[in-house]
Amino acid sequence: MQVALTFFGTGTSQGVPVIGCRCGVCTSRDARDNRLRTAAGFRYGEAAVAVDAGPDFRAQMLRAQWRQLDGLVFTHEHKDHTAGLDDVRPFNFLQNGPVDVYATDRVQQALRREFAYVFDADPYPGIPKLSLHTVTEDPFEVAGLRWWPLPVRHLNLPVLGYRVGGIGYITDANALEPLAWERLAGVEVLVLNALRREPHPSHFTLDEAVAVARRVGARATYLTHLSHQMGDHAALERALPEGIFAAYDGLTVVSESESYRI
């Protein structure tokens, strides 16, 4: 089955441009240097599934012109990946029902804490309607296709990437667990975070991301979760090795690989 991934956002937690910054990247006229907070959407068959809903979720949905949301899958609980949860409400009206949300127990606890009004026993009218599904490291189905969790570490925080068909998607990581390496075998397209060139305690640097990409050996690797410290898009693209690209907001990549199975 063909699987397509659209980058809704490719920026770090502050986005690019950064508020108040006048560096060459933040003042660039190249549209590819304008990065909303990192998020993505998968399309396969008739399904539309989002990965993460950060503070830019509304703007991302408007730009992508999505009119359906068959699932919302979370990688972890940081606010740059969850703060837009309230904006699923229009999909409740469009679909006349709740949105299926997939998250680990830990992420669900964070959602219940940060969006307590959504889960109140006597809910306020008009709140988001959600159907929660618990994610572990076991594969699970979303809208008829199997998703394979890719456990990674974000310093000491467990985070999940996902493999969907021939596409592997990892953000907010500085180390891959053995199961992630195993499940990335034979992946056609890899998406991987690369925050900046200098060392960082919880994100891959550019060199570290390139090393991971070479070990995985995908046909194409796209770097995401990029900060303004990485430099402008055009210069970054010129410096990258063959087969490795800088993602940008609105880019869509496609895999024709058969669904991944063990």
MARMIPA-401318 format. One line per field, with one value per residue (C-alpha): residue number from 0; x, y, z. Coordinates in pm, whole numbers, always signed. Layout:
resi	(NUM | ...)
east	(X | ...)
north	(Y | ...)
up	(Z | ...)
! end
This chain:
resi	(0 | 1 | 2 | 3 | 4 | 5 | 6 | 7 | 8 | 9 | 10 | 11 | 12 | 13 | 14 | 15 | 16 | 17 | 18 | 19 | 20 | 21 | 22 | 23 | 24 | 25 | 26 | 27 | 28 | 29 | 30 | 31 | 32 | 33 | 34 | 35 | 36 | 37 | 38 | 39 | 40 | 41 | 42 | 43 | 44 | 45 | 46 | 47 | 48 | 49 | 50 | 51 | 52 | 53 | 54 | 55 | 56 | 57 | 58 | 59 | 60 | 61 | 62 | 63 | 64 | 65 | 66 | 67 | 68 | 69 | 70 | 71 | 72 | 73 | 74 | 75 | 76 | 77 | 78 | 79 | 80 | 81 | 82 | 83 | 84 | 85 | 86 | 87 | 88 | 89 | 90 | 91 | 92 | 93 | 94 | 95 | 96 | 97 | 98 | 99 | 100 | 101 | 102 | 103 | 104 | 105 | 106 | 107 | 108 | 109 | 110 | 111 | 112 | 113 | 114 | 115 | 116 | 117 | 118 | 119 | 120 | 121 | 122 | 123 | 124 | 125 | 126 | 127 | 128 | 129 | 130 | 131 | 132 | 133 | 134 | 135 | 136 | 137 | 138 | 139 | 140 | 141 | 142 | 143 | 144 | 145 | 146 | 147 | 148 | 149 | 150 | 151 | 152 | 153 | 154 | 155 | 156 | 157 | 158 | 159 | 160 | 161 | 162 | 163 | 164 | 165 | 166 | 167 | 168 | 169 | 170 | 171 | 172 | 173 | 174 | 175 | 176 | 177 | 178 | 179 | 180 | 181 | 182 | 183 | 184 | 185 | 186 | 187 | 188 | 189 | 190 | 191 | 192 | 193 | 194 | 195 | 196 | 197 | 198 | 199 | 200 | 201 | 202 | 203 | 204 | 205 | 206 | 207 | 208 | 209 | 210 | 211 | 212 | 213 | 214 | 215 | 216 | 217 | 218 | 219 | 220 | 221 | 222 | 223 | 224 | 225 | 226 | 227 | 228 | 229 | 230 | 231 | 232 | 233 | 234 | 235 | 236 | 237 | 238 | 239 | 240 | 241 | 242 | 243 | 244 | 245 | 246 | 247 | 248 | 249 | 250 | 251 | 252 | 253 | 254 | 255 | 256 | 257 | 258 | 259 | 260 | 261)
east	(+0 | +127 | +199 | +250 | +388 | +343 | +558 | +313 | +600 | +977 | +1089 | +1205 | +1001 | +1039 | +967 | +1153 | +1168 | +1225 | +1049 | +1278 | +1563 | +1717 | +1962 | +1993 | +1770 | +1495 | +1488 | +1522 | +1284 | +1309 | +975 | +1157 | +1319 | +979 | +921 | +618 | +658 | +732 | +433 | +337 | +46 | +18 | -217 | -287 | -592 | -871 | -720 | -569 | -373 | -178 | +132 | +135 | -73 | +149 | +64 | +55 | -195 | -478 | -259 | -117 | -461 | -576 | -266 | -298 | -674 | -757 | -1129 | -1099 | -888 | -899 | -647 | -412 | -98 | +133 | +508 | +544 | +397 | +606 | +388 | +536 | +377 | +50 | -57 | -296 | -518 | -818 | -815 | -944 | -1294 | -1378 | -1317 | -1572 | -1829 | -1713 | -1715 | -2003 | -1807 | -1493 | -1139 | -937 | -625 | -334 | -85 | +106 | -25 | +229 | +124 | -243 | -176 | -16 | -311 | -554 | -352 | -299 | -649 | -842 | -1159 | -1171 | -1190 | -1413 | -1696 | -1941 | -1787 | -1838 | -2033 | -1819 | -1505 | -1305 | -1449 | -1177 | -1158 | -833 | -636 | -336 | -10 | +268 | +571 | +351 | +222 | -130 | -373 | -487 | -749 | -680 | -298 | -49 | +180 | +508 | +633 | +1001 | +1121 | +1385 | +1527 | +1497 | +1766 | +1588 | +1237 | +1095 | +960 | +802 | +872 | +662 | +710 | +416 | +469 | +805 | +835 | +1004 | +934 | +1146 | +1153 | +1290 | +1558 | +1925 | +1939 | +1752 | +1659 | +1746 | +1384 | +1382 | +1694 | +1533 | +1208 | +1385 | +1543 | +1460 | +1283 | +1258 | +1221 | +1356 | +1257 | +1492 | +1539 | +1855 | +1842 | +2171 | +2540 | +2660 | +2612 | +2278 | +2177 | +1849 | +1853 | +2066 | +2312 | +2354 | +2654 | +2478 | +2168 | +2381 | +2549 | +2211 | +2087 | +2389 | +2345 | +1975 | +2048 | +1715 | +1682 | +1616 | +1645 | +1473 | +1586 | +1327 | +1295 | +1550 | +1646 | +1761 | +2108 | +2130 | +2163 | +1947 | +1779 | +1960 | +2307 | +2214 | +2089 | +2415 | +2619 | +2425 | +2550 | +2380 | +2042 | +1996 | +1773 | +1645 | +1268 | +1055 | +697 | +450 | +687 | +527 | +727 | +589 | +678 | +548 | +682 | +456 | +331 | +603 | +556 | +753)
north	(+0 | +347 | +553 | +929 | +1149 | +1527 | +1741 | +1971 | +2129 | +2081 | +2329 | +2289 | +2378 | +2753 | +2729 | +2929 | +3227 | +3254 | +3542 | +3843 | +3683 | +3876 | +3611 | +3532 | +3226 | +3398 | +3687 | +3468 | +3520 | +3153 | +2999 | +2676 | +2862 | +2922 | +2618 | +2546 | +2308 | +1949 | +1735 | +1517 | +1350 | +1007 | +932 | +579 | +452 | +684 | +740 | +1057 | +1020 | +1294 | +1247 | +1497 | +1810 | +2092 | +2460 | +2509 | +2228 | +2458 | +2644 | +2314 | +2165 | +2477 | +2477 | +2105 | +2146 | +1828 | +1768 | +1434 | +1295 | +917 | +912 | +1127 | +946 | +1100 | +1050 | +1198 | +1452 | +1768 | +2070 | +2141 | +1807 | +1818 | +2180 | +2187 | +1900 | +2131 | +2208 | +1863 | +1997 | +2086 | +1723 | +1620 | +1825 | +1720 | +1351 | +1364 | +1170 | +1146 | +1151 | +835 | +927 | +685 | +739 | +558 | +552 | +815 | +1049 | +994 | +1094 | +1415 | +1488 | +1431 | +1669 | +1943 | +1920 | +1828 | +1997 | +1752 | +1455 | +1606 | +1382 | +1665 | +1805 | +2159 | +2182 | +2198 | +2034 | +1799 | +1451 | +1187 | +809 | +709 | +402 | +284 | +238 | +8 | -112 | -368 | -300 | -160 | -64 | +282 | +316 | -31 | -23 | -156 | +89 | -27 | +173 | +269 | +321 | +594 | +807 | +1184 | +1214 | +1015 | +1042 | +746 | +861 | +662 | +699 | +497 | +283 | +290 | +79 | +179 | +504 | +538 | +859 | +960 | +1294 | +1417 | +1151 | +1123 | +742 | +452 | +145 | -200 | -264 | +54 | -54 | -392 | -246 | +1 | -282 | -237 | +96 | +294 | +646 | +758 | +1078 | +1177 | +1474 | +1685 | +1991 | +2170 | +2112 | +2157 | +1886 | +1877 | +1661 | +1530 | +1567 | +1429 | +1672 | +1688 | +1454 | +1210 | +1204 | +1141 | +850 | +698 | +747 | +569 | +278 | +244 | +266 | +401 | +513 | +865 | +1029 | +1358 | +1567 | +1741 | +1925 | +2176 | +2489 | +2822 | +2726 | +2472 | +2752 | +2833 | +2559 | +2615 | +2599 | +2294 | +2108 | +2174 | +2035 | +1712 | +1375 | +1202 | +1058 | +1286 | +1592 | +1874 | +1849 | +2162 | +2245 | +2116 | +1862 | +1525 | +1204 | +870 | +506 | +231 | -48 | -324 | -289 | -384 | -722 | -946)
up	(+0 | -81 | +231 | +209 | +485 | +488 | +714 | +893 | +1085 | +1089 | +1354 | +1710 | +2019 | +1955 | +1584 | +1321 | +1318 | +1691 | +1867 | +1876 | +1681 | +1392 | +1270 | +901 | +929 | +1126 | +877 | +568 | +277 | +182 | +279 | +370 | +662 | +821 | +1039 | +1256 | +1549 | +1446 | +1344 | +1049 | +877 | +717 | +428 | +307 | +127 | +237 | +582 | +727 | +1052 | +1233 | +1446 | +1734 | +1781 | +1899 | +1942 | +1564 | +1499 | +1387 | +1139 | +1012 | +952 | +769 | +550 | +472 | +410 | +599 | +646 | +821 | +1102 | +1134 | +1416 | +1622 | +1738 | +2000 | +2029 | +2380 | +2618 | +2569 | +2502 | +2158 | +2062 | +2258 | +2316 | +2019 | +2135 | +2183 | +1810 | +1718 | +1791 | +1428 | +1336 | +1598 | +1409 | +1062 | +1156 | +1403 | +1663 | +1874 | +1738 | +1802 | +2003 | +2042 | +2325 | +2596 | +2953 | +3052 | +2771 | +2853 | +3214 | +3090 | +2861 | +3147 | +3363 | +3105 | +2955 | +3270 | +3141 | +2848 | +3083 | +3352 | +3475 | +3404 | +3082 | +2965 | +2635 | +2322 | +2459 | +2234 | +2214 | +2224 | +2219 | +2392 | +2283 | +2484 | +2296 | +2416 | +2224 | +2049 | +1696 | +1670 | +1394 | +1297 | +1024 | +889 | +874 | +1125 | +1305 | +1462 | +1762 | +1754 | +2113 | +2146 | +2426 | +2463 | +2730 | +3005 | +2861 | +2667 | +2329 | +2048 | +1681 | +1438 | +1131 | +890 | +580 | +435 | +630 | +969 | +1164 | +1465 | +1639 | +1975 | +2020 | +2100 | +2113 | +1954 | +2156 | +2012 | +1910 | +1702 | +1513 | +1449 | +1320 | +1091 | +893 | +525 | +573 | +249 | +390 | +728 | +907 | +1188 | +1417 | +1393 | +1615 | +1542 | +1471 | +1831 | +2096 | +2276 | +2575 | +2433 | +2053 | +1774 | +1625 | +1248 | +1255 | +1487 | +1267 | +957 | +1137 | +1227 | +871 | +728 | +967 | +882 | +510 | +388 | +28 | +155 | +496 | +582 | +878 | +1093 | +1427 | +1296 | +1492 | +1353 | +1479 | +1197 | +941 | +642 | +443 | +114 | +271 | +478 | +171 | -13 | +278 | +329 | +202 | -87 | +8 | +310 | +283 | +501 | +533 | +517 | +606 | +349 | +192 | +111 | +72 | -49 | +4 | -222 | -1 | +119 | +474 | +720 | +882 | +1115)
! end
